[in-house]
Amino acid sequence: MPKLWGSYPAPLRGALSLLVVFFNTVFWSSLLFLIALLKAVIPVPGWRVFWGRVANDVAQRWVGVNSVGLDLTKDIRWDVRGLEGLKRDRWYLLVSNHQTMVDIVVLQKVFHRKVPFLKFFLKQELFWVPVMGLAWWALDYPFMERSSSARKDLDTARRACEKFKLSPVTVMNFVEGTRFTPAKHQEQSSPYEHLLKPKVGGIAVTLGAMGDLMDKVLDVTIVYPLGVMGLWPFLCAKSVDVIVHVRQIPVTGELQGDFFSDRELRRRFVDWLNGLWDEKDRLIGELRERSGAGMEG
């Protein structure tokens, strides 16, 4: 199928794509603001749950339009595996490697209407991002205030998880805590070839607070065979290759409990996550070699 703007110069193609995303975001965010006001006017739990579900459906439509825009404007060659059996009425914890802002676009596209809407913890400063900050607030995204106490931060995360219990959700966590770059990799002296060190606290608290609801951990590995690109180069690009591998891991009682007071649980959880990251690091190497990528970061 002919792609819109396929023959246009890359900067013009990127600008037009950005305009479509902007107006799509403004339109659906306006509806989210109205829903947020309706939720706030009557602070009754059932009322708030109902409008929260409506807000999630509006957000799914926003993602859907963005996804259609990708299909119409870019030749994206997808290699996606591991989505079998996923359901929209379950709770999931999604963990992924993180290389670029494009990762979020990829995850939203791949999991659109296959699992509940993706939500993640945000730094408090992001509330002030124009349009999107209020939209995230309307969708009950938890805003985290970074403090000097890791215990206090994770207690805040535990309280935020209570909102996620009200209706099915996919809690997304970039376990490395930041995007991979060669400089960060070297600064950390990371033991992994393609990954930064994983941070255990956030997902441990999520499973501790919601483990009885969580159906599976979705271990997602993203690889860009033609090279990692930022959001603007991605919008300008005519064609992109994306590999997404998903491993579905059942949630067991061995990973649930009080991460702070149970020393044996902490040891078990750290060993489990490090093992997960060992496997992911090997998989990234195999996928890059198989696709002839061989790029770094």
URFEN-V111899 format. One line per field, one symbol per residue. ss: DSSP state (h for helix, s for strand, l for the rest). psi: psi as a letter, one per 20 degrees, with the letter a starting at -180 (. if undefined). burial: I if it has 9 or more other ideal C-beta (glycine too) atoms within 8 Angstrom, else O. Layout:
ss=???
psi=???
burial=???
This chain:
ss=lllllllllhhhhhhhhhhhhhhhhhhhhhhhhhhhhhhhhlllhhhhhhhhhhhhhhhhhhhhhhhhhhhhhlssssssslllllllllsssssslllllhhhhhhhhhhllllllssslsshhhhhlllhhhhhhhllllsslllllhhhhhhhhhhhhhhhlllllssssslllllllhhhhhhhllllllllllllhhhhhhhhhhlllsssssssssslllllllhhhhhhllssssssssssssllhhhlllllllhhhhhhhhhhhhhhhhhhhhhhhhhhhhhllllll
psi=ppppjhiqqghhggggghgggghgggghhghhgghhghhhgnlpghghgghhhgghhghhhghgghghgghhiqnoopnpqjjpjqqikrpqopqqrphrhhggggggghjpjhrrppqrpqqhhihjppghghggghjkppppopriohggghhghghhhhhiihqqqooponhiirqpqhghgghilpiqhjqrpqphgghggghhhjhihpgqpooppppnhjqpqrgghghhqhqqpppopppooqprihjqaohhinhhggggggggghhghggggggggghgghikfjrp.
burial=OOIOIIOOOIOIIIOIIIOIIOOIIIOIIOIIIOIIOIIOOOOOOOIIIOIIIIIIOIIIIIIIIIIOIIOOIIOIOOOIOOIOOIOIOIIIIIIIIIIIOIIOIIIIIIIIOOIIIIIIIIOIOIIOOOIIIIIIIIIIIIIIOOOOOOOOIIOIIIOIIOOIOOOOIIIIIIIIOOIIOOOIIOOOOOOIOIIIIIOIIIIIIIIIIIIOOIOIIIIIIIIIIOOOIOIOIIIIIOOIIIIIIIIIOOIOOOIIOOIOOIOOIIOIIIOIIIOIIIOIIOIIIOIIIOIOIOOOO
